[in-house]
């Protein structure tokens, strides 16, 4: 189905704008999520690639510096596979232990790299806010290239930074693995003259890893993320190589990948490195056992804390919270009340914190206002982490809780349409917009001033001229009364989500 953007109604265009579709080009990229529609790389990324190629030619020792979550691990693995394929170099990698070293570059890790003769560190999924650590490694005579996707602060490290929030080489909301994929894509072309899908067919593990990292990091499934997701999923479904063949025939691949989050660095890395199906299955069963225990702990802690939310607290202190489940617990609390929340807990000589928020609130802006209390902080607008000095918990709570209370949940919808605009063509368009997920939920439309009626087993809306049969009704309105109806249209179903009286 060929769709002309200019022929669409104002209401449909408004709905598409919320998916960052604003013209024919972005519409085609969305509806044809193939590697050919990736954004062109900019000169900044090419300059970073040239620095890497120069290091390779000079025989410099390179280290990939990752992070211990799935996005960080997949990013590091992408880089290692890319270096091996384009230059034959088996580069080393380093995944810091967050419990001992915190997030991003650390002095301890830099010291180990220096002792091992490393000349160049390439970070993945980290480094944008490692200002002092970059200065430290430079004093030791090492160089660094930062590839990351986290939010920017006022000050940045004095080093080449490849972050789509800073430059135009990719979609602003790429995951860390997405940035690594774009880096690899540019490297394959600049070094070997190979474009996608030429090189991805040779190294299908890279698009699969980019898919896993994109899915795990819960970035919006829009623009290039949508391309990386859909193309990577194709490769995964056809994959016959361990360990990815474990997931290729799963009906719910997203669910099957969840246990990887419980492995942290070592076990998840071992899974990706498995050379046989038997080895991969053994590691995956171990990961599933870990996940069951991890999930049980997180659920138990959530039940213990949720009463504090009921009392109205939005900054919660837990004296014995395990850092390994802190992010999961915080996310559960956010989902429970649909409100932004900070959870803080002791960790060694400092206090650590996690923040999670629904759409519509910027946690980093709140932390900006109390940065005098913080040792460091970073992450994303809706999911962040921070370190707080001991003795500052009370003041932190007093100053941030009023900020969190400013959040007001809104009953949102994508746009207002007329009843005659809910057509088969619109349903076909929406069907082509799958998969739905973060940033691209099934659209909800407001249909104003319509009657709700039932005949036999059929529910429908009407305006005196037209009738629209409903597949499902979530909230039953009064029969034959004029209402504003809110319809979810997911390509296959038309669901009445809610309704409201028309205000006279």
C-alpha positions, 0 to 999 in steps of 0.5 A: 500500500503506497501512502501519500503523507500530503493526502492524509487528514489533519487528525491522522497527521497529528497522530503520526506526529506523535510517532515523529512522522512529519513528512513523506520521508519519515513516513516511508522510513517508518513503514519500510524499516530496512537498513537502506533507510538508516540515517546517513552518518555525519562527519563527526562519526567518520572522524571517530572512525578515522581515529580508530583506523589510525590506531589499528594501522599503528598497532595500538592496543585497544580496549572496549569499555562497557557496562554491566546491563544488557545494553552495555554488554550487547554494545561491547560484544558488537564492538568486539565482533566488528573489530575481529571481522574488519581487522582481525584484531581480538580487542579486549573488553572491560565491564566494570562492576557497578557495585564496586566501581560505580557507573562509567569510567573508573580510576581502578579500571583505568589503572588496570588498562594502563598496566596492560599497555592499553593505548586507546579506550573506546567506551560503549553505553557510558562515558558522556559524564566521566569528566574527571576520569577522562582527564585521569586516563589522558595524564597516563598517556592513553586516549579515549573515544566515547560512544554513548546515548545518555543525557548530556550535562553542561560540562562534557569530557574533553574527548571525542564523543559519539552521542546522538544527543550531541551529533546528527549521525543517528536517531537521538534516542538510540540505545547504546547498542544502537550507537555501537551498531551505527559505529560498526556500520560506518566502520565496515563501510570505511574500512572494507567498503561494505554496506548493509546488508552486505556485512550484516549477512556475514556477521548476523550476530551484530544485528541480533545483538543490536536488537537485544540491546534496543529491546532491553533498554526500552528506548522508543521503537521509532525511527532507527530503533524501529529499523534495528528492531525489525531487521534484527528480529528477522536475523534472530528468527533465521539464526541457527548459531548458538546461543541465539538459536535458543530464541529463534523459535520462541513465540514471545522472544521479548519474554524469553530474553528477560532472564538475561537481565539477571546475569549481570556481566559474567553469565550473560557474556558467557551466554553470548560467547557459547560455542555449542547449543548444549553450553548455551542451554546450560548457561540459559537455565542458570540465568532463568534460575537467577531470574526467578530468585532475583524477581522474587527478591524484587517483588518482596521488596516492592510489597514491603515498600508500597505502603510508603507510596500509599502514604504519599511519599515519593522519595523513599529510603531503604536501609537494606536494599540490595543494589542489584534489585534497586532499579527493578523495585523503583520501576515497580513502584513507578508502575504501581502509582503511575507517579515519579519516584526516587528510591535511595539506599546506603551503599558503602560510604555513600547513598545511592539512588534510582529514579523512575517516572512516567512520560511527562516528567524530567527526573534529570531536571529535578536532580539538576536543582539539587546537584549541590547535594549529589556526588554524581548523577546521570541517565535518562529523563524517565530513568536515572541514577545518582549518588548522594552524600551521607547525611543529606538524605533528609534535605534531598527528600525535602527539596525533591519531593515538592518537585515530584509532586508537580507531576500531573497525569493526563488522560491522553489521546493521539488526536481527534477524528471523525467517525468516518475517518476510522476506515479500513485504510486507516486500520491498514496503516496502523497495522503496518506500524507494528510492532507496538511498544515504547514510544509507539503504543496502539493509537487512541482517538477521540470521537466526539458527540456519538451515540453508543448502542448495542444490537444483539451481540454487536456494540457500535458507535453511531452519529445518525449516518454511520455505524462503527462496530466495536470489537471490544468495550473496556468501559461501558457507556450508557446506551443511546446517550451522546458521549465522547468516545476514546477508541484504541485502534490497533490494526485488527481491533477497534476497542472502546477504552473509555468515554466521557459525558459531553460538557454542555 
